[in-house]
Amino acid sequence: METNLTYVKDQLAKIQQLAHNGQPYWDARKLMEVLDYKDWRVFQEVIERARQACEMSATLARTILCHSPNWLRLEAERSEKETTGS
């Protein structure tokens, strides 16, 4: 178990990026690979559940989960569905 955790920590360090304000972030598609998800759609559901958990705990989900273009696209699609009702 410790070996797996060490591997994941090392991989996260390798793919970490820094925003203009110095905050670390990870690209969703690269993070998906580190966490051993094979299907992007499944990982999008994981991201959505994380966003909902942040909202329920009064954490600003967009601040935490908005750095990846893939997340922004997902957020735009979700907003569009809410607006159009489809």
C-alpha positions in Angstrom: 0.0 0.0 0.0 2.8 2.5 0.9 4.5 1.7 -2.4 1.4 2.7 -4.3 0.9 5.8 -2.3 4.6 6.8 -2.9 4.1 6.1 -6.6 1.0 8.3 -6.8 2.7 11.1 -4.9 5.7 11.0 -7.2 3.5 11.1 -10.3 1.4 14.0 -8.9 4.7 15.9 -8.4 5.7 15.2 -12.0 2.4 16.5 -13.5 1.9 19.4 -11.1 1.7 22.8 -12.8 1.6 26.3 -11.3 -1.0 28.9 -12.0 0.1 32.6 -12.5 -0.6 33.2 -8.8 1.7 30.3 -7.8 -1.1 27.9 -6.8 -0.5 24.3 -7.9 -2.9 22.5 -10.2 -3.1 19.4 -12.2 -4.5 18.8 -15.7 -7.6 16.6 -15.5 -6.6 14.3 -18.3 -3.1 13.7 -16.8 -4.6 13.3 -13.3 -7.0 10.7 -14.7 -4.0 8.6 -15.8 -2.2 8.9 -12.5 -5.3 7.7 -10.7 -5.7 4.8 -13.2 -9.0 5.8 -14.7 -9.3 4.5 -18.3 -12.5 6.3 -19.4 -12.7 10.1 -19.5 -16.5 10.0 -19.0 -16.1 8.1 -15.8 -13.5 10.5 -14.6 -15.8 13.5 -15.5 -18.3 12.0 -13.1 -15.6 11.8 -10.4 -14.9 15.5 -11.0 -18.5 16.4 -10.8 -19.0 14.5 -7.5 -15.9 16.4 -6.1 -17.4 19.7 -7.2 -20.7 18.8 -5.5 -18.8 17.8 -2.3 -17.0 21.1 -2.3 -20.3 23.0 -2.7 -21.9 21.0 0.1 -18.9 21.7 2.4 -19.1 25.5 1.5 -15.7 25.3 -0.3 -15.5 27.2 -3.5 -15.6 24.5 -6.1 -14.7 26.7 -9.0 -11.7 27.9 -7.2 -10.5 24.4 -6.7 -11.7 22.7 -9.8 -11.5 25.2 -12.6 -7.9 25.1 -13.9 -8.3 22.4 -16.6 -9.8 23.3 -20.0 -11.6 20.0 -19.7 -13.3 21.1 -16.5 -14.2 24.5 -18.0 -15.9 22.7 -20.9 -17.7 20.4 -18.5 -18.9 23.4 -16.5 -20.1 25.1 -19.7 -22.0 22.0 -20.8 -23.6 21.7 -17.4 -24.6 25.4 -17.3 -26.0 25.0 -20.8 -28.1 22.0 -19.8 -29.4 23.9 -16.8 -30.4 26.9 -19.0 -32.0 24.9 -21.8 -33.4 22.2 -19.6 -31.9 19.5 -21.9 
